[in-house]
Amino acid sequence: MTTHDETSPGSAADDGKLLGLLDKLDEAINLLAQAREFAKPGKLPRVLDTARRVMLQTGGCAAIEQRARTLEEAGVFLGSDWETPQYLVPTLTTHALKSPDPNTVVIEALSELRLLAVAKGDYLHPQMSAEQAHHYLTQTLAINLWLLFGAPTEAERETQGRLAQLPRNLFQHLAERIGYEHVIDRLIEEIWRILEQRPIQVEPVKQMITQIAICQTNPEIDLGASGQGADRLVSSLFGPTRACREDPGLEVYRERLSSMDATALQGEATGFARAMHDTGLVSAYHPVLLRHLLDHSDHLLSEALGLSSTGRDCLMCYRELTHALIRSGVHPSTPQAAYGLALMLERGILYQPPVAPAMWRQLGLTLSEWSQARLNLAYGEAVSPRARLLEGVLCMLGLPLGVGQGNNPTCQSARALSMWAYNDPDYLLQMVAWAARDDEIIMHFEGMPLSSMASLSGVAQTLPMDLDPVSLIVVPHLDRIYAEMGRRCIGREGDPHRWVNPEFHGWWAGRGFRINVDVATGQLEDLDAFLRHFYASYHPYYNGNQPLIHPQPAGIAVTDSAARFIGWHAITILRVNLDPQDTMRVYFFNPNNDSGQDWGDGIKVSTADHGERFGESSLPFEQFASRLYIFHYDPLERGELAQVTQEELDRVTGYLQRSWGADRIPPTGLQADAGQDSREE
């Protein structure tokens, strides 16, 4: 247990305390270094506990940095994920540093300080260059910039206690040694990369932009020549137009609007629309203008939403509904609803007969006490839970590929919500109404009704909270039903997704089903026929140039940047097309919160610059096929299996053998020893 004065700034007593702790740390490191390998786990807790106490002291992180090489050579990282720093992923540091387990936090911090020593040239590491270490640390700092500026949240204090101060001490030291200017540039790149994917949840991005704005105005932080691309991001939130450029506050802006003529309002409308569609972010000033324009001009309202002729026609056709949606759902506290509304109008889905009546029902929906409590707990009480949920509905219908699963094992449910918003919006609205009003969803499995309230439990062990408003309410119900469908398949031969996916996702999921893994053994089986069938079903050159009509559920074997198997994951195949470089690519939806991933062996998932639409991921067809393990197809529409060349299949098999199939394919054939089954997609 740490005491209060462990983190108080440097007095002589503190210096003496740090020196005493360092003596204890050096002794513990020495004992760990001398221990035989089998005995090292017994010596490690003392090292980690003393290192934790050191890093909570002023100057403690610098002292650990000086001992980085000694710590690693003593065996601190032996047998852990941190043993191979070249494979560490910056985005995973957030979860490690938020862990309630002190040892996880400490070993992550020790790893960062080791890489700092490498980056500064003080430690020549056999597996990582100084440039690689520097790049990794700038990414890590950018992603975790909140640790530099923010005090511990209530959640952190609750789960970590005094330990929550340690990552902040660490990042203060890293930023001072690496330099803020490197962090800001890397952060700006990271923000634009995320925004290109147009996620529904943008609060983390808004927080990062706020930190950039704070850095720009802080005289103690010298950004040098960095941060040049930040102005567009900062202005998109705090001053997109002439009348709010200096961020005057909402009341002042309302007063300015009341005295504007039509020309000035036109300029405001155009400025807001440009900023919104450029970044995918909406300023809190934007809803103020939209609500003001409701009493003035539908033409200007259309301009402020940045609508094309399609969206304008939809707005005029459903004028009363659009006005009601703005009045009920678009507030300064729910600004992203404006972007969702604009994109929903652009999609023209209100022309589908059931959608407009379903939106009127959503406007008047009475939320259950449980739904209201969940929304208030997750988002606060700045607006009513009904308005918060309406914002979520508009965003999901406008950005169906912006759904994320959060830090939860609910990729199946996130995929279903995305698929319905994309393909069957009135069904999504029905699900929202049932879940939010009735606290129950009933779906059918092979003719039998399944209640989300009667089902025992889902895949997620706890109720997920880090989700968009629609997912927050609906996912717990879907998760339980999905798990119950799986339980109904126990005892059947083969993979349960054969029966679950079409019943769970919708009639358009192909009833034909292929899997290349034996469920009982985890061994690859019939790989050649699996790949030929996939080509014949999805590749335009082998299926008669038939475009994919409905999005299809599929399962992939996810690998890390070293091409090692991580687990099974649910995705949606959206389309297969030639990209601008004439490469045949599979465009798919990945419910993971960030789809730009490195799957090893040269396979890097793209989210931009290869013909992707907002929210899509893509890979060349061969690379995608090498990570695929489940797909659905229409058994009445089959292409030519025999026409795929063996040379092309060999390239796909090569990717597979060098990654997740390495221990599933022996050198002599396609049967292998392996330990994973495929019960979780």
C-alpha positions as CSV (number, residue, x, y, z in Angstrom):
1,M,0.0,0.0,0.0
2,T,1.4,3.4,-0.9
3,T,1.1,6.4,1.3
4,H,0.2,10.0,0.3
5,D,3.8,11.4,0.5
6,E,5.1,8.9,-2.1
7,T,3.9,11.3,-4.8
8,S,4.5,14.6,-3.2
9,P,7.1,16.8,-5.0
10,G,10.8,16.7,-4.1
11,S,11.9,17.6,-0.6
12,A,15.0,16.3,1.1
13,A,12.9,13.7,2.8
14,D,11.5,12.6,-0.6
15,D,15.0,12.4,-2.0
16,G,16.1,10.2,0.9
17,K,13.0,8.0,0.5
18,L,13.8,7.5,-3.3
19,L,17.4,6.6,-2.6
20,G,16.3,4.1,0.0
21,L,13.8,2.5,-2.4
22,L,16.4,2.4,-5.2
23,D,18.8,0.5,-2.9
24,K,16.0,-2.0,-2.3
25,L,15.2,-2.2,-6.0
26,D,18.9,-2.8,-6.9
27,E,19.0,-5.6,-4.4
28,A,15.8,-7.2,-5.7
29,I,17.1,-6.9,-9.3
30,N,20.3,-8.6,-8.3
31,L,18.4,-11.5,-6.7
32,L,16.3,-11.9,-9.8
33,A,19.4,-11.9,-12.1
34,Q,21.1,-14.6,-10.0
35,A,18.1,-16.9,-9.8
36,R,17.9,-19.9,-12.1
37,E,15.2,-19.6,-14.8
38,F,12.7,-21.8,-13.1
39,A,13.1,-19.8,-9.8
40,K,12.7,-16.3,-11.4
41,P,8.9,-16.1,-11.1
42,G,9.4,-16.3,-7.3
43,K,11.8,-13.4,-7.3
44,L,9.8,-11.2,-9.6
45,P,7.0,-9.9,-7.3
46,R,9.5,-8.1,-5.1
47,V,11.1,-6.4,-8.1
48,L,7.7,-5.2,-9.4
49,D,6.4,-4.0,-6.1
50,T,9.6,-2.0,-5.4
51,A,9.6,-0.6,-8.9
52,R,6.0,0.5,-8.5
53,R,6.9,2.4,-5.3
54,V,9.9,4.0,-7.1
55,M,7.9,5.2,-10.0
56,L,5.4,6.9,-7.7
57,Q,8.2,9.1,-6.4
58,T,9.4,12.3,-8.1
59,G,12.4,11.3,-10.3
60,G,11.5,7.6,-10.0
61,C,10.9,7.1,-13.7
62,A,14.3,8.6,-14.6
63,A,15.9,6.2,-12.2
64,I,14.1,3.2,-13.7
65,E,15.2,4.4,-17.2
66,Q,18.8,4.2,-16.1
67,R,18.3,0.6,-15.0
68,A,16.3,-0.5,-18.0
69,R,18.9,-2.8,-19.5
70,T,19.8,-4.3,-16.1
71,L,16.1,-5.0,-15.5
72,E,15.6,-6.7,-18.9
73,E,18.8,-8.8,-18.6
74,A,17.7,-9.9,-15.1
75,G,14.6,-11.4,-16.6
76,V,11.8,-9.0,-15.8
77,F,10.0,-9.6,-19.1
78,L,10.9,-13.3,-19.5
79,G,8.0,-15.5,-20.7
80,S,5.6,-12.5,-21.1
81,D,4.3,-10.6,-24.1
82,W,6.8,-7.8,-23.3
83,E,9.7,-10.2,-24.0
84,T,9.5,-9.4,-27.7
85,P,9.2,-5.6,-27.9
86,Q,9.3,-5.6,-31.8
87,Y,5.8,-7.1,-31.7
88,L,4.2,-4.8,-29.2
89,V,1.1,-2.8,-30.4
90,P,0.8,0.8,-29.1
91,T,-3.0,0.7,-29.0
92,L,-2.9,-2.1,-26.4
93,T,-1.0,0.1,-23.9
94,T,-4.2,1.9,-22.9
95,H,-5.8,-1.4,-21.6
96,A,-2.6,-2.4,-19.8
97,L,-2.2,1.0,-18.1
98,K,-5.8,1.0,-17.0
99,S,-5.6,-2.5,-15.5
100,P,-6.6,-2.9,-11.9
101,D,-3.7,-5.4,-11.6
102,P,-0.7,-3.5,-10.3
103,N,1.8,-5.9,-11.8
104,T,0.4,-5.4,-15.3
105,V,0.6,-1.6,-15.0
106,V,4.2,-1.8,-13.6
107,I,5.5,-4.2,-16.3
108,E,4.0,-2.0,-19.0
109,A,5.6,1.0,-17.5
110,L,9.0,-0.8,-17.2
111,S,8.7,-1.8,-20.9
112,E,8.0,1.9,-22.0
113,L,11.0,3.1,-20.0
114,R,13.2,0.3,-21.5
115,L,12.1,1.5,-25.0
116,L,12.9,5.1,-24.0
117,A,16.4,4.1,-23.1
118,V,16.6,2.3,-26.5
119,A,15.2,5.4,-28.3
120,K,17.8,7.7,-26.6
121,G,20.7,5.5,-27.7
122,D,21.5,4.5,-24.1
123,Y,20.6,0.8,-24.7
124,L,21.5,-1.0,-27.9
125,H,18.7,-3.6,-28.0
126,P,19.1,-6.8,-30.0
127,Q,15.5,-6.8,-31.3
128,M,14.7,-3.1,-31.7
129,S,16.4,-0.1,-33.2
130,A,16.4,3.4,-31.7
131,E,14.2,4.6,-34.6
132,Q,11.7,1.8,-34.1
133,A,11.6,2.5,-30.3
134,H,11.2,6.3,-30.9
135,H,8.3,5.7,-33.4
136,Y,6.6,3.3,-31.0
137,L,6.8,5.7,-28.1
138,T,5.5,8.7,-30.1
139,Q,2.5,6.5,-31.1
140,T,2.0,5.4,-27.5
141,L,2.1,9.0,-26.2
142,A,-0.3,10.2,-28.9
143,I,-2.8,7.5,-28.2
144,N,-2.6,8.1,-24.4
145,L,-2.2,11.8,-24.4
146,W,-5.1,12.1,-21.8
147,L,-2.6,10.7,-19.3
148,L,-0.5,13.8,-19.7
149,F,-3.2,16.3,-19.1
150,G,-6.1,14.7,-17.3
151,A,-6.5,13.8,-13.6
152,P,-7.5,10.2,-12.9
153,T,-11.2,9.6,-13.6
154,E,-13.7,8.2,-11.1
155,A,-13.5,4.8,-12.8
156,E,-9.7,4.8,-12.6
157,R,-9.7,5.8,-9.0
158,E,-12.3,3.1,-8.2
159,T,-10.3,0.3,-10.0
160,Q,-6.7,1.4,-9.5
161,G,-6.6,3.7,-6.4
162,R,-3.2,5.4,-5.9
163,L,-1.9,3.3,-8.8
164,A,-3.7,5.6,-11.2
165,Q,-0.9,8.2,-10.6
166,L,1.8,5.9,-11.9
167,P,1.0,6.1,-15.7
168,R,0.8,9.9,-15.4
169,N,4.3,10.1,-13.8
170,L,5.5,7.8,-16.6
171,F,4.0,9.8,-19.5
172,Q,5.2,13.1,-18.0
173,H,8.7,11.6,-18.1
174,L,8.3,10.2,-21.6
175,A,6.9,13.5,-23.0
176,E,9.8,15.5,-21.5
177,R,12.4,13.1,-22.9
178,I,10.8,12.5,-26.3
179,G,9.5,16.1,-26.8
180,Y,6.0,17.4,-27.2
181,E,6.5,18.4,-30.8
182,H,6.9,14.7,-31.9
183,V,3.8,13.7,-29.9
184,I,1.5,16.4,-31.4
185,D,2.4,15.6,-35.0
186,R,1.9,11.9,-34.4
187,L,-1.3,12.6,-32.6
188,I,-2.7,14.7,-35.5
189,E,-1.9,11.8,-37.9
190,E,-3.6,9.3,-35.6
191,I,-6.7,11.5,-35.4
192,W,-7.1,11.9,-39.1
193,R,-6.5,8.1,-39.6
194,I,-9.3,7.4,-37.1
195,L,-11.7,10.0,-38.6
196,E,-11.2,8.6,-42.1
197,Q,-13.1,5.5,-40.7
198,R,-16.0,7.8,-39.6
199,P,-16.7,6.1,-36.2
200,I,-20.0,6.8,-34.4
201,Q,-18.2,7.3,-31.1
202,V,-16.0,10.3,-31.4
203,E,-15.6,11.4,-27.8
204,P,-12.0,10.0,-27.5
205,V,-11.0,11.9,-30.7
206,K,-12.7,15.1,-29.4
207,Q,-10.7,14.8,-26.2
208,M,-7.4,14.4,-28.1
209,I,-8.3,17.5,-30.2
210,T,-9.0,19.4,-26.9
211,Q,-5.6,18.4,-25.6
212,I,-4.0,19.8,-28.8
213,A,-5.8,23.1,-28.3
214,I,-4.6,23.2,-24.7
215,C,-1.0,22.5,-25.9
216,Q,-1.3,25.3,-28.4
217,T,-2.3,27.9,-25.8
218,N,0.1,26.7,-23.0
219,P,3.2,29.0,-23.0
220,E,5.2,26.4,-21.2
221,I,4.9,23.9,-24.1
222,D,7.1,24.7,-27.1
223,L,5.7,22.9,-30.1
224,G,8.3,24.3,-32.5
225,A,7.2,23.8,-36.0
226,S,4.9,20.9,-35.2
227,G,1.1,20.9,-35.0
228,Q,0.7,22.7,-38.3
229,G,-2.2,20.5,-39.3
230,A,-4.0,20.9,-36.0
231,D,-5.9,24.1,-36.8
232,R,-8.5,22.4,-39.0
233,L,-9.2,19.9,-36.3
234,V,-9.4,22.5,-33.5
235,S,-11.5,24.9,-35.5
236,S,-14.0,22.1,-36.5
237,L,-14.9,21.8,-32.9
238,F,-14.4,25.2,-31.4
239,G,-14.9,27.7,-34.2
240,P,-15.8,26.5,-37.7
241,T,-17.4,29.8,-38.9
242,R,-16.7,33.5,-38.8
243,A,-19.3,34.2,-36.2
244,C,-17.9,31.7,-33.7
245,R,-14.2,31.7,-34.7
246,E,-13.1,32.9,-31.2
247,D,-15.3,30.3,-29.4
248,P,-17.5,33.0,-27.8
249,G,-19.9,30.6,-26.1
250,L,-23.4,29.3,-27.1
251,E,-25.4,32.2,-25.7
252,V,-23.3,34.8,-27.5
253,Y,-23.6,32.9,-30.7
254,R,-27.4,32.7,-30.4
255,E,-27.5,36.5,-30.0
256,R,-25.3,36.9,-33.1
257,L,-27.6,34.7,-35.2
258,S,-30.7,36.7,-34.3
259,S,-29.2,39.8,-35.9
260,M,-27.9,38.1,-39.1
261,D,-29.4,38.7,-42.6
262,A,-29.8,35.9,-45.2
263,T,-26.4,36.3,-46.7
264,A,-24.6,36.0,-43.3
265,L,-26.7,33.0,-42.4
266,Q,-25.8,31.4,-45.8
267,G,-22.1,31.9,-44.9
268,E,-22.6,30.3,-41.5
269,A,-24.5,27.3,-43.0
270,T,-21.9,26.7,-45.6
271,G,-19.0,26.9,-43.1
272,F,-20.6,24.4,-40.7
273,A,-21.4,22.0,-43.5
274,R,-17.9,22.1,-44.9
275,A,-16.3,21.5,-41.5
276,M,-18.7,18.6,-40.6
277,H,-18.3,16.7,-43.9
278,D,-14.5,17.3,-43.9
279,T,-13.8,15.8,-40.5
280,G,-16.9,13.9,-39.5
281,L,-17.0,16.0,-36.3
282,V,-19.7,18.4,-35.3
283,S,-19.2,21.6,-33.3
284,A,-21.6,22.4,-30.4
285,Y,-22.4,25.6,-32.3
286,H,-23.8,23.7,-35.3
287,P,-27.0,22.6,-33.6
288,V,-27.6,26.2,-32.4
289,L,-27.7,27.3,-36.1
290,L,-29.8,24.3,-37.2
291,R,-32.4,25.0,-34.5
292,H,-32.4,28.7,-35.5
293,L,-32.9,27.9,-39.2
294,L,-36.0,25.8,-38.5
295,D,-38.0,29.0,-38.3
296,H,-36.3,30.6,-41.3
297,S,-35.5,28.6,-44.4
298,D,-35.5,25.0,-45.5
299,H,-33.0,26.0,-48.2
300,L,-30.5,27.2,-45.6
301,L,-31.3,24.2,-43.4
302,S,-30.3,22.0,-46.4
303,E,-27.1,24.1,-46.8
304,A,-26.2,23.8,-43.1
305,L,-26.5,20.0,-43.4
306,G,-24.4,19.9,-46.6
307,L,-27.0,18.0,-48.6
308,S,-26.7,17.0,-52.2
309,S,-29.8,17.0,-54.5
310,T,-30.7,13.5,-53.1
311,G,-30.6,14.7,-49.5
312,R,-32.5,17.9,-50.3
313,D,-35.3,16.0,-52.0
314,C,-35.5,13.7,-49.0
315,L,-35.6,16.7,-46.6
316,M,-38.4,18.4,-48.6
317,C,-40.4,15.2,-48.9
318,Y,-40.2,14.5,-45.2
319,R,-40.0,18.1,-44.0
320,E,-42.1,17.7,-40.8
321,L,-40.2,14.6,-39.8
322,T,-36.8,16.2,-40.4
323,H,-37.8,19.3,-38.3
324,A,-39.1,17.0,-35.5
325,L,-35.8,15.0,-35.5
326,I,-33.8,18.3,-35.2
327,R,-36.0,19.6,-32.4
328,S,-35.9,16.4,-30.4
329,G,-32.4,15.0,-31.2
330,V,-30.0,17.7,-32.3
331,H,-28.8,19.7,-29.3
332,P,-25.4,21.3,-28.4
333,S,-24.9,18.2,-26.1
334,T,-25.7,15.8,-29.0
335,P,-24.0,17.5,-31.9
336,Q,-23.1,14.3,-33.8
337,A,-26.9,13.8,-34.4
338,A,-26.6,16.5,-37.1
339,Y,-24.0,14.5,-39.0
340,G,-26.1,11.3,-38.6
341,L,-29.2,13.1,-39.9
342,A,-27.4,14.5,-42.9
343,L,-26.0,11.2,-43.9
344,M,-29.3,9.4,-43.3
345,L,-31.1,11.9,-45.6
346,E,-28.3,11.3,-48.2
347,R,-28.9,7.6,-48.1
348,G,-32.6,8.2,-49.0
349,I,-33.8,5.4,-46.6
350,L,-36.8,7.4,-45.6
351,Y,-38.3,6.5,-49.0
352,Q,-38.5,2.9,-47.8
353,P,-42.2,2.7,-46.7
354,P,-41.7,1.5,-43.1
355,V,-38.8,3.8,-42.1
356,A,-40.5,7.2,-41.7
357,P,-43.3,5.7,-39.5
358,A,-40.7,3.9,-37.5
359,M,-38.8,7.2,-37.0
360,W,-42.1,8.9,-35.8
361,R,-42.4,6.0,-33.3
362,Q,-38.8,6.6,-32.2
363,L,-39.6,10.3,-31.6
364,G,-42.4,9.4,-29.2
365,L,-40.9,6.3,-27.6
366,T,-41.3,5.9,-23.9
367,L,-38.0,4.5,-22.5
368,S,-38.0,2.0,-19.6
369,E,-36.5,3.0,-16.3
370,W,-33.6,0.6,-17.0
371,S,-32.9,2.1,-20.4
372,Q,-33.0,5.7,-19.0
373,A,-30.7,4.7,-16.1
374,R,-28.2,3.0,-18.5
375,L,-28.1,6.1,-20.8
376,N,-27.7,8.5,-17.9
377,L,-24.9,6.5,-16.4
378,A,-23.0,6.2,-19.6
379,Y,-23.5,9.7,-21.0
380,G,-24.6,12.0,-18.1
381,E,-27.8,14.0,-17.9
382,A,-27.0,17.1,-20.1
383,V,-30.0,16.0,-22.3
384,S,-32.8,13.6,-21.8
385,P,-32.1,9.8,-22.3
386,R,-34.7,9.9,-25.2
387,A,-32.7,12.6,-27.0
388,R,-29.4,10.7,-26.4
389,L,-30.9,7.5,-27.9
390,L,-32.3,9.5,-30.8
391,E,-28.8,10.8,-31.5
392,G,-27.5,7.2,-31.5
393,V,-30.3,6.1,-33.9
394,L,-29.5,8.9,-36.3
395,C,-25.8,8.2,-36.2
396,M,-26.3,4.5,-36.7
397,L,-28.6,5.0,-39.7
398,G,-26.3,7.6,-41.2
399,L,-23.1,5.7,-40.4
400,P,-24.0,2.0,-40.4
401,L,-20.3,1.0,-40.7
402,G,-19.3,3.3,-37.8
403,V,-20.5,0.8,-35.2
404,G,-17.8,-0.4,-32.7
405,Q,-17.9,-3.3,-30.2
406,G,-15.9,-1.4,-27.6
407,N,-13.6,-3.4,-25.3
408,N,-16.1,-6.3,-25.3
409,P,-16.3,-9.8,-26.9
410,T,-19.6,-8.8,-28.7
411,C,-18.5,-8.6,-32.3
412,Q,-21.5,-10.7,-33.4
413,S,-24.0,-8.2,-31.9
414,A,-22.1,-5.2,-33.3
415,R,-22.0,-6.8,-36.7
416,A,-25.8,-7.5,-36.6
417,L,-26.6,-3.9,-35.7
418,S,-24.4,-2.6,-38.5
419,M,-25.9,-5.1,-41.0
420,W,-29.4,-4.1,-40.1
421,A,-28.7,-0.3,-40.3
422,Y,-27.0,-0.9,-43.6
423,N,-29.5,-3.3,-45.2
424,D,-32.7,-3.3,-43.2
425,P,-33.1,-0.1,-41.2
426,D,-36.8,-0.6,-40.2
427,Y,-35.8,-3.9,-38.5
428,L,-33.1,-2.1,-36.6
429,L,-35.6,0.5,-35.4
430,Q,-37.9,-2.3,-34.3
431,M,-35.1,-3.8,-32.3
432,V,-34.4,-0.4,-30.6
433,A,-38.0,0.0,-29.8
434,W,-38.3,-3.4,-28.2
435,A,-35.1,-3.1,-26.2
436,A,-35.5,0.5,-25.0
437,R,-39.2,0.4,-24.3
438,D,-39.9,-3.3,-23.3
439,D,-36.5,-4.4,-21.9
440,E,-36.9,-7.5,-24.0
441,I,-36.2,-8.7,-27.5
442,I,-37.8,-11.8,-29.0
443,M,-36.1,-13.5,-32.0
444,H,-36.9,-16.8,-33.5
445,F,-34.6,-19.8,-34.0
446,E,-35.9,-22.5,-36.3
447,G,-39.5,-21.5,-35.5
448,M,-39.0,-21.3,-31.7
449,P,-39.2,-17.9,-30.0
450,L,-36.2,-16.8,-27.9
451,S,-36.6,-14.1,-25.3
452,S,-33.5,-12.0,-24.3
453,M,-34.9,-11.9,-20.7
454,A,-35.3,-15.7,-20.5
455,S,-31.9,-16.5,-21.9
456,L,-29.3,-17.3,-19.3
457,S,-26.2,-15.3,-20.2
458,G,-24.3,-13.9,-23.2
459,V,-20.7,-13.9,-24.4
460,A,-19.9,-10.8,-22.4
461,Q,-19.5,-11.4,-18.7
462,T,-20.4,-7.9,-17.6
463,L,-22.8,-5.3,-19.1
464,P,-20.7,-3.3,-21.7
465,M,-20.7,0.5,-21.1
466,D,-18.2,1.8,-23.7
467,L,-20.7,1.8,-26.6
468,D,-22.8,4.1,-28.7
469,P,-26.3,4.8,-27.3
470,V,-28.1,2.2,-29.6
471,S,-25.5,-0.5,-28.8
472,L,-25.6,0.3,-25.1
473,I,-29.3,-0.5,-25.0
474,V,-29.6,-3.3,-27.6
475,V,-26.3,-5.3,-27.4
476,P,-27.0,-6.9,-24.0
477,H,-30.2,-8.4,-25.4
478,L,-28.7,-9.5,-28.7
479,D,-25.7,-11.0,-26.9
480,R,-27.9,-13.2,-24.7
481,I,-30.0,-14.4,-27.7
482,Y,-26.9,-15.1,-29.8
483,A,-25.5,-17.2,-26.9
484,E,-28.8,-19.0,-26.5
485,M,-28.9,-19.9,-30.2
486,G,-25.4,-21.4,-29.8
487,R,-26.6,-23.4,-26.9
488,R,-29.5,-24.8,-29.0
489,C,-26.9,-26.1,-31.4
490,I,-25.0,-28.2,-28.8
491,G,-24.6,-31.7,-29.9
492,R,-24.9,-31.0,-33.6
493,E,-22.0,-32.0,-35.9
494,G,-19.9,-29.1,-37.2
495,D,-19.8,-25.4,-36.4
496,P,-22.9,-23.8,-34.8
497,H,-22.6,-20.7,-37.0
498,R,-23.9,-22.8,-39.9
499,W,-27.4,-22.5,-38.2
500,V,-27.0,-19.4,-36.0
501,N,-25.8,-16.8,-38.5
502,P,-28.8,-16.9,-40.9
503,E,-31.3,-17.0,-38.0
504,F,-29.5,-14.2,-36.1
505,H,-28.6,-11.8,-38.9
506,G,-31.5,-12.2,-41.4
507,W,-32.9,-14.1,-44.3
508,W,-30.3,-12.7,-46.7
509,A,-27.4,-14.5,-45.0
510,G,-26.7,-17.4,-47.4
511,R,-27.9,-20.8,-46.2
512,G,-24.9,-22.4,-47.8
513,F,-22.0,-22.6,-45.4
514,R,-18.2,-23.5,-45.7
515,I,-15.6,-23.8,-42.9
516,N,-12.0,-24.8,-43.4
517,V,-11.3,-25.9,-39.7
518,D,-12.4,-29.2,-38.1
519,V,-14.4,-28.1,-35.0
520,A,-13.4,-31.0,-32.9
521,T,-9.6,-30.9,-33.5
522,G,-8.9,-27.4,-34.9
523,Q,-7.1,-29.0,-37.9
524,L,-7.4,-27.5,-41.3
525,E,-9.5,-29.6,-43.7
526,D,-10.4,-29.6,-47.3
527,L,-8.6,-26.3,-47.8
528,D,-8.3,-26.5,-51.6
529,A,-12.1,-27.0,-52.0
530,F,-12.8,-24.2,-49.5
531,L,-10.8,-21.7,-51.3
532,R,-12.1,-22.6,-54.8
533,H,-15.6,-22.4,-53.5
534,F,-14.9,-18.9,-51.9
535,Y,-13.5,-17.7,-55.3
536,A,-16.5,-19.1,-57.1
537,S,-18.9,-17.4,-54.8
538,Y,-17.3,-14.0,-54.4
539,H,-14.6,-13.3,-57.0
540,P,-16.2,-11.4,-60.0
541,Y,-13.8,-13.3,-62.4
542,Y,-15.2,-16.6,-61.3
543,N,-18.8,-16.0,-60.4
544,G,-20.0,-14.6,-63.7
545,N,-19.2,-11.0,-62.6
546,Q,-22.1,-11.0,-60.2
547,P,-21.8,-8.2,-57.6
548,L,-22.6,-9.1,-54.0
549,I,-26.2,-8.2,-53.4
550,H,-26.6,-8.5,-49.6
551,P,-23.8,-8.1,-47.0
552,Q,-22.7,-11.5,-45.8
553,P,-21.5,-12.7,-42.3
554,A,-18.0,-14.3,-42.3
555,G,-15.4,-15.4,-39.8
556,I,-11.7,-14.6,-39.9
557,A,-8.7,-15.9,-38.0
558,V,-7.2,-12.7,-36.6
559,T,-3.4,-12.6,-36.4
560,D,-1.0,-10.1,-34.8
561,S,1.8,-8.1,-36.5
562,A,4.0,-11.2,-36.2
563,A,1.3,-13.3,-38.0
564,R,0.6,-15.3,-34.8
565,F,-3.0,-16.5,-34.2
566,I,-5.0,-14.3,-31.9
567,G,-8.6,-15.6,-32.2
568,W,-11.7,-15.9,-34.3
569,H,-13.6,-12.8,-35.2
570,A,-16.9,-11.9,-36.9
571,I,-16.9,-9.5,-39.9
572,T,-19.2,-8.6,-42.7
573,I,-18.2,-9.0,-46.4
574,L,-19.7,-5.9,-48.1
575,R,-18.4,-6.0,-51.7
576,V,-15.6,-7.3,-54.0
577,N,-14.3,-4.8,-56.6
578,L,-11.2,-3.6,-58.4
579,D,-9.6,-0.8,-56.5
580,P,-8.1,2.3,-58.3
581,Q,-4.9,0.4,-58.9
582,D,-6.8,-2.5,-60.6
583,T,-6.2,-4.9,-57.7
584,M,-9.2,-7.1,-56.8
585,R,-10.1,-6.3,-53.2
586,V,-12.6,-7.5,-50.6
587,Y,-14.2,-4.6,-48.8
588,F,-15.5,-5.6,-45.4
589,F,-16.9,-4.3,-42.1
590,N,-14.9,-5.0,-39.0
591,P,-16.7,-4.3,-35.7
592,N,-13.4,-3.8,-34.0
593,N,-13.2,-0.1,-33.0
594,D,-10.2,0.6,-35.2
595,S,-10.0,-1.4,-38.4
596,G,-6.6,-0.3,-39.6
597,Q,-4.6,-3.4,-38.4
598,D,-1.4,-5.2,-39.2
599,W,-2.0,-8.9,-39.5
600,G,1.6,-9.8,-40.2
601,D,3.4,-11.3,-43.2
602,G,2.8,-8.1,-45.2
603,I,-1.0,-8.1,-44.6
604,K,-2.0,-4.6,-43.5
605,V,-5.7,-3.9,-43.5
606,S,-6.4,-0.6,-45.3
607,T,-9.1,1.9,-44.4
608,A,-8.4,4.6,-46.9
609,D,-6.7,5.3,-50.3
610,H,-7.8,2.0,-51.9
611,G,-11.4,2.9,-52.8
612,E,-12.8,2.4,-49.4
613,R,-16.1,4.0,-48.4
614,F,-16.4,5.5,-44.9
615,G,-16.1,2.7,-42.3
616,E,-14.9,0.0,-44.8
617,S,-11.8,-2.1,-44.4
618,S,-10.2,-3.8,-47.4
619,L,-7.5,-6.3,-48.4
620,P,-6.4,-7.7,-51.7
621,F,-8.6,-10.8,-52.4
622,E,-5.8,-13.3,-51.9
623,Q,-4.7,-11.9,-48.6
624,F,-8.3,-11.7,-47.3
625,A,-8.9,-15.4,-48.4
626,S,-5.8,-16.4,-46.4
627,R,-7.4,-15.2,-43.1
628,L,-10.9,-16.4,-43.8
629,Y,-12.2,-19.5,-42.1
630,I,-16.0,-19.3,-42.4
631,F,-18.2,-17.9,-45.2
632,H,-21.9,-18.2,-46.3
633,Y,-23.2,-18.4,-49.9
634,D,-26.4,-19.0,-51.8
635,P,-26.4,-22.8,-52.6
636,L,-28.4,-22.1,-55.8
637,E,-25.8,-19.7,-57.2
638,R,-22.4,-21.3,-57.7
639,G,-19.6,-20.2,-59.9
640,E,-16.9,-22.3,-61.6
641,L,-14.8,-24.0,-58.9
642,A,-12.3,-25.5,-61.4
643,Q,-11.2,-22.2,-63.1
644,V,-9.1,-20.8,-60.2
645,T,-5.4,-21.5,-61.0
646,Q,-3.3,-23.6,-58.7
647,E,-0.7,-20.9,-58.7
648,E,-3.2,-18.4,-57.2
649,L,-4.4,-20.9,-54.6
650,D,-0.8,-21.6,-53.7
651,R,-0.2,-17.9,-52.9
652,V,-3.2,-17.9,-50.6
653,T,-2.1,-21.1,-48.9
654,G,1.4,-19.6,-48.5
655,Y,0.0,-16.7,-46.5
656,L,-2.0,-19.2,-44.4
657,Q,0.9,-21.5,-43.7
658,R,3.1,-18.6,-42.6
659,S,0.5,-17.4,-40.1
660,W,-2.5,-19.0,-38.2
661,G,-2.2,-22.3,-40.1
662,A,1.4,-22.9,-39.3
663,D,0.8,-25.6,-36.7
664,R,-2.4,-26.8,-38.4
665,I,-0.8,-27.9,-41.7
666,P,2.1,-30.5,-41.6
667,P,4.7,-30.3,-44.4
668,T,3.2,-33.4,-46.0
669,G,-0.4,-32.3,-46.3
670,L,-3.4,-30.3,-45.2
671,Q,-4.2,-32.2,-41.9
672,A,-2.4,-31.0,-38.8
673,D,-2.2,-31.0,-35.0
674,A,-3.7,-27.9,-33.5
675,G,-5.4,-26.9,-30.4
676,Q,-8.1,-24.3,-31.1
677,D,-11.7,-25.1,-32.0
678,S,-14.0,-22.6,-33.8
679,R,-16.9,-22.2,-31.5
680,E,-16.4,-18.5,-31.2
681,E,-16.3,-16.5,-34.4
